[in-house]
Amino acid sequence: MPNKQNEQCAWWLPQEVAINACRHYRLGPLHIYLQRQSQQWLLAHEYSTEEVLQVPCHAEVSMIPVHLTSQRYLINQSQASYQLLPRLMDRPVVVKTLQPVNLPPNEQTTLYISSPVTLSVMLKGPDLLLQNIAVQRLSDTWFGPSTQIGELCYADKTHARHAKTELSVRPHRAVTPVTVHNHSTQMLSIDKLSIPVPFLALYALPDGSLWTDPVTLSHEGLQALAHFRTGKLSAAEAIGATLLSEPIQKPEKHSLVRAFTDIFTD
């Protein structure tokens, strides 16, 4: 007999829906409506300003709300299966911590930092991408030491958690373990980080949480440059994990150094 709790956690798995049925999903601030008809699919979404639910919810509804404009996808015979597949953002996410973090010389620490994901709304059999929808609207920001050196990123605010036990399950955000090594002779103050999510893989854990590959940053104290490398989930973290998406981009040495220029202040 199916486990209802597991079905609720694994909301990214393919689902089937009858003709003329309509589904409503709530993931964080995002509401998605999907309606299947005999020769078309209707898709609409909106963002809420209400308190964000930590547990995803979905339900059958009679119709898409009339105040929303639906996108129509015409198909000769509409397939019954669809999928909401989470993916990482297509640009780095510059995360400003809600409280500054200070790291003494020759110390290291691991911070757990989350960033919102994008949903690929897909029809299955054969696979057909309808639309990519960010679960949270983020503003653009330029990240770098000058207007000539740097890159366009997304901006977000979040807590930098020091222990996994402090993390709450938020299915619309992916957690990145960031290990920072301070090899300089000065106190390292961290108030923002650029998380290179396009270079990371995305995983789903059995409890419904989303995780990425870990990142290691090494600060040498020279012009605030930091070197980083990506890794893989540890054996303990990978138990029961499902790979949802591979990295969008492959890292290039010079661009990686530039991506983390000016993230620290001594």
Disulfide bonds with the S-S distance in Angstrom:
none
